[in-house]
Amino acid sequence: MALAFLLLAIVPAKGTERRTDAASADPVWTDRPVRIDRRKQTYTRVAVAPLPTLLRIHVTSRVAVFDSASFEEGGRLYVLTDIVPVDPGRFCRGTAGVIAVCGQQARIALRRRIAGSTLSCKEDYRSGLVSFLTCRLNGKDLAEMLVAAGAGWAATPRLRAAQEKAMAQETVIWRDTQCRTLGRCPPRGMR
């Protein structure tokens, strides 16, 4: 048995021979700190992509919701990136002429989903106290849930199928015939 350990120490394993070219003459791992001089050493440096960090936002029951895509919690404004919000003052007119306050319904739809819950979000962009996010709630995409509920329309092609389904069911903003015809709701004053 001792002879086997002696042979392993003397004979290097296949593929572990020490290379003698200039780039690999120095040992890779050292037992003491080594100063790196980029002017003299020719090591290849590999760029490392930053790992996306997930934000965990604990939303209180007293969250301030401004429209169907933005809310304020803890002094920061958060905006969902994949959904176009509905103006909270928007009124929708159905096929029978019935008028509904669909803007407030869309805002309340966001509030009901996030109040008292924890969101897992990826920050797409930050400017001052405003963060633009892609969030998940209980493992589901929050923007997709809102678009499917008719609380906004798709800002990206990946949510188009959810919007088509909501339009077919005529939920919240899709009760409005003009919104269904255009595939989006025009701003106030454009009616």
C-alpha atoms as one frame of an Amber mdcrd trajectory, in Angstrom:
protein
   0.000   0.000   0.000   2.841   2.392   0.866   4.424   1.603  -2.497   1.229
   2.762  -4.284   1.273   6.146  -2.506   4.988   6.526  -3.306   4.360   5.844
  -6.999   1.457   8.322  -7.059   3.688  11.007  -5.604   6.501  10.410  -8.120
   4.610   9.676 -11.363   2.143  12.408 -12.391  -1.285  11.311 -13.527  -2.136
  11.524 -17.220  -3.110  15.107 -18.198  -1.627  16.681 -15.067   1.899  17.197
 -16.395   3.273  20.647 -15.704   3.334  22.795 -18.830   6.463  24.802 -19.474
   5.203  27.551 -21.800   5.401  31.156 -20.565   1.718  31.525 -19.662   1.632
  28.539 -17.336   5.143  28.549 -15.795   3.843  30.216 -12.641   1.738  28.080
 -10.315  -1.975  28.798 -10.434  -2.503  28.447  -6.672  -0.048  29.788  -4.139
   0.331  29.456  -0.392   0.926  33.189   0.084  -0.488  36.395  -1.469   1.006
  37.332  -4.836   0.936  40.833  -6.312  -0.523  40.964  -9.803   1.234  43.266
 -12.247  -0.883  43.530 -15.402   1.981  45.103 -17.363   4.271  42.087 -16.910
   1.885  39.156 -16.633   0.062  37.886 -19.699  -2.746  35.946 -18.067  -6.008
  35.781 -19.926  -8.708  37.494 -17.913 -12.219  36.225 -18.369 -15.008  38.745
 -18.005 -17.535  37.618 -15.438 -21.174  38.419 -16.062 -22.863  39.938 -13.012
 -25.333  37.618 -11.342 -28.849  39.025 -11.243 -29.822  39.676  -7.681 -33.429
  39.174  -6.738 -35.064  41.792  -4.594 -37.478  40.570  -2.000 -40.039  43.285
  -1.445 -42.243  42.812   1.598 -45.379  44.764   0.704 -47.429  45.956   3.667
 -51.197  46.163   3.719 -50.865  49.969   3.626 -49.111  50.054   0.242 -49.773
  53.111  -1.948 -50.860  51.972  -5.427 -50.945  54.700  -8.101 -52.183  52.793
 -11.141 -52.199  49.205 -12.385 -48.391  49.055 -12.753 -46.815  51.197 -10.009
 -46.759  51.301  -6.235 -44.787  52.859  -3.391 -43.387  50.879  -0.495 -40.789
  51.947   2.062 -40.163  55.317   0.398 -39.343  53.794  -3.030 -41.476  53.869
  -6.169 -41.702  50.537  -8.004 -42.900  50.264 -11.619 -43.633  46.963 -13.391
 -41.880  46.911 -16.768 -43.907  44.462 -18.875 -47.331  46.072 -18.494 -48.777
  49.358 -19.734 -50.852  50.810 -16.886 -54.425  51.959 -17.123 -55.155  55.559
 -16.124 -56.919  55.292 -12.732 -59.466  57.886 -13.846 -60.475  55.957 -16.951
 -64.104  55.099 -17.623 -64.953  52.233 -19.986 -68.086  51.983 -22.107 -69.328
  48.466 -22.858 -71.272  47.232 -25.859 -74.620  47.852 -24.094 -73.546  51.431
 -23.259 -72.887  50.620 -19.608 -70.113  52.797 -18.153 -67.675  51.290 -15.636
 -64.769  52.808 -13.699 -62.268  50.375 -15.188 -59.236  52.517 -14.276 -59.993
  52.185 -10.565 -60.799  48.496 -11.023 -57.370  47.955 -12.621 -55.604  49.844
  -9.790 -57.499  47.816  -7.190 -56.559  44.587  -9.011 -52.853  45.366  -8.434
 -53.453  46.364  -4.817 -55.377  43.178  -4.019 -52.608  41.026  -5.439 -49.633
  42.668  -3.711 -50.921  44.000  -0.349 -49.550  41.936   2.517 -47.395  39.715
   0.299 -43.733  39.278  -0.587 -42.602  39.873  -4.173 -39.486  38.369  -5.757
 -38.298  40.948  -8.268 -35.483  41.462 -10.742 -34.517  45.106 -11.043 -34.352
  46.057 -14.724 -33.419  49.702 -14.187 -33.051  52.142 -11.295 -33.098  55.933
 -11.299 -32.971  57.648  -7.932 -35.831  56.347  -5.816 -37.606  54.703  -8.776
 -37.037  51.036  -9.635 -38.356  49.363 -12.780 -38.987  45.699 -12.019 -40.057
  42.326 -13.297 -41.751  40.620 -10.331 -43.075  37.232  -9.353 -45.770  36.577
  -6.777 -46.040  33.014  -5.457 -43.956  31.824  -8.417 -46.146  33.523 -11.049
 -45.262  36.558 -13.169 -47.124  39.548 -11.680 -47.377  41.480 -14.958 -48.803
  38.432 -16.718 -51.367  37.982 -13.938 -52.460  41.628 -14.290 -52.660  41.510
 -18.100 -54.682  38.275 -17.900 -57.041  39.974 -15.422 -57.541  42.920 -17.792
 -55.758  45.405 -15.500 -53.407  46.615 -18.236 -52.160  45.715 -21.665 -49.014
  43.946 -22.783 -45.902  46.091 -23.186 -43.887  43.115 -24.478 -44.724  40.376
 -26.997 -44.367  37.624 -24.369 -47.627  38.800 -22.701 -49.605  39.068 -25.927
 -51.325  35.667 -25.468 -52.527  36.625 -21.972 -53.899  39.891 -23.392 -55.737
  38.092 -26.206 -57.383  35.798 -23.651 -58.436  38.753 -21.459 -59.830  40.562
 -24.515 -61.903  37.510 -25.442 -63.309  37.360 -21.884 -63.926  41.163 -21.878
 -62.381  41.633 -18.422 -61.954  45.095 -16.822 -60.501  47.400 -19.522 -61.460
  45.045 -22.338 -65.157  45.727 -21.680 -64.578  48.966 -23.566 -65.297  48.390
 -27.261 -62.750  50.995 -28.370 -59.997  49.365 -26.269 -60.828  45.932 -27.725
 -60.801  47.305 -31.260 -57.413  49.043 -30.862 -55.834  46.377 -28.648 -54.992
  49.147 -26.169 -56.860  51.972 -24.483 -56.264  55.471 -25.857 -55.467  58.230
 -23.348 -58.249  60.379 -21.900 -59.367  63.138 -24.202 -58.712  61.006 -27.296
 -62.203  59.509 -27.352
